[in-house]
Amino acid sequence: MLNMGQMMKQVQDMQNKMNLMQNKLNETEVTGQAGGDLVTVTMNGKYDVKQIKIDPKVVDPSDVEMLEDMVTAAVNDAKARIDAIIASETERAMGGVKLPAGMKLPF
């Protein structure tokens, strides 16, 4: 059984790992896509959208809804990619301990 000093050190080590992970995520960028790369969205690890690129082929004034759907799909794809990175990095920082289903870290 760990004594209080050892437990505090473990908590501090985990906090340091989480801070490093958060800094790494802030610098991480992913690109989500839709329509076979006709719409791409670049997002950072804080879920800030950095860039949206739309191929002129999909700009059809008579079908704006399709373009809106593609942008939405690309944003959701980028978000899912960030979520996967966060889950992987969190598990690694916590030494393989997984967060309970549905639980997210506050960043």
Backbone torsions as a table, in degrees:
resi	resn	phi	psi	omega
1	MET	NA	140.1	-178.5
2	LEU	-79.3	144.9	173.7
3	ASN	-86.4	171.9	-175.2
4	MET	-59.9	-39.1	178.8
5	GLY	-63.2	-42.5	178.1
6	GLN	-65.3	-41.0	178.7
7	MET	-63.4	-42.5	179.5
8	MET	-64.1	-39.0	177.3
9	LYS	-64.2	-41.1	178.5
10	GLN	-63.7	-41.6	178.4
11	VAL	-63.8	-43.4	179.6
12	GLN	-64.3	-42.3	177.5
13	ASP	-60.6	-42.8	179.7
14	MET	-65.7	-40.2	177.2
15	GLN	-61.5	-41.9	178.3
16	ASN	-62.6	-43.1	178.4
17	LYS	-62.9	-40.7	-179.4
18	MET	-67.5	-37.8	176.5
19	ASN	-64.1	-42.5	176.9
20	LEU	-62.5	-41.9	179.4
21	MET	-63.0	-42.9	179.8
22	GLN	-62.6	-42.0	177.3
23	ASN	-62.2	-41.6	178.2
24	LYS	-63.0	-42.5	179.4
25	LEU	-63.8	-36.3	178.9
26	ASN	-61.7	-27.1	-179.4
27	GLU	-94.4	-10.1	-177.5
28	THR	-79.9	137.2	173.8
29	GLU	-128.1	140.3	175.6
30	VAL	-127.7	160.9	176.6
31	THR	-121.7	123.7	173.1
32	GLY	-96.0	155.1	-177.1
33	GLN	-142.9	160.3	176.2
34	ALA	-149.9	153.8	177.5
35	GLY	64.4	36.7	-179.9
36	GLY	61.2	46.6	178.6
37	ASP	74.7	12.2	176.8
38	LEU	-72.2	-27.8	174.7
39	VAL	-129.5	126.2	176.4
40	THR	-127.6	145.7	178.5
41	VAL	-129.5	126.1	176.2
42	THR	-102.9	129.6	-174.9
43	MET	-135.3	147.3	175.9
44	ASN	-94.9	177.9	-176.7
45	GLY	-67.6	-8.1	175.1
46	LYS	-99.0	11.4	179.8
47	TYR	67.7	22.1	174.3
48	ASP	-83.8	127.3	176.3
49	VAL	-76.5	122.0	-177.4
50	LYS	-97.4	-30.1	-176.3
51	GLN	-160.9	143.0	171.6
52	ILE	-126.5	129.5	176.3
53	LYS	-119.9	133.3	-179.4
54	ILE	-127.0	122.4	177.0
55	ASP	-67.4	130.1	-178.7
56	PRO	-55.0	-22.1	179.8
57	LYS	-61.3	-26.7	-177.0
58	VAL	-95.8	2.8	178.9
59	VAL	-88.3	98.4	-179.4
60	ASP	-125.2	106.3	-177.4
61	PRO	-55.3	-23.5	-179.5
62	SER	-85.4	-6.9	-179.5
63	ASP	-139.0	58.1	-179.9
64	VAL	-63.1	-33.5	-178.0
65	GLU	-59.4	-38.6	178.7
66	MET	-63.4	-43.4	178.6
67	LEU	-63.8	-42.1	177.1
68	GLU	-59.7	-43.1	178.8
69	ASP	-62.9	-39.1	-179.8
70	MET	-68.4	-40.1	177.4
71	VAL	-64.1	-43.5	178.2
72	THR	-60.1	-45.4	179.9
73	ALA	-63.1	-39.7	180.0
74	ALA	-67.3	-40.2	177.3
75	VAL	-63.3	-45.4	179.6
76	ASN	-64.3	-35.7	176.9
77	ASP	-64.6	-44.5	178.5
78	ALA	-62.8	-42.3	179.0
79	LYS	-62.0	-42.8	179.1
80	ALA	-62.7	-37.4	178.2
81	ARG	-66.0	-42.0	176.8
82	ILE	-63.7	-44.3	178.4
83	ASP	-56.5	-42.0	-179.9
84	ALA	-65.6	-40.2	178.1
85	ILE	-64.4	-45.0	-180.0
86	ILE	-60.9	-44.7	179.9
87	ALA	-61.3	-44.2	-179.4
88	SER	-65.4	-46.4	-178.9
89	GLU	-66.7	-37.5	178.8
90	THR	-64.6	-45.8	179.1
91	GLU	-60.5	-42.2	179.1
92	ARG	-65.1	-43.2	-178.9
93	ALA	-66.6	-29.3	-178.5
94	MET	-93.0	13.2	176.0
95	GLY	68.4	35.1	177.3
96	GLY	91.2	-4.8	178.4
97	VAL	-79.3	123.5	-179.0
98	LYS	-89.5	145.6	174.4
99	LEU	-71.5	149.5	175.8
100	PRO	-59.7	150.6	-179.1
101	ALA	-53.2	133.0	178.4
102	GLY	85.6	-13.0	-179.6
103	MET	-84.3	132.8	178.3
104	LYS	-124.1	154.1	176.2
105	LEU	-80.7	152.9	-173.7
106	PRO	-81.5	50.3	173.4
107	PHE	-150.9	NA	NA
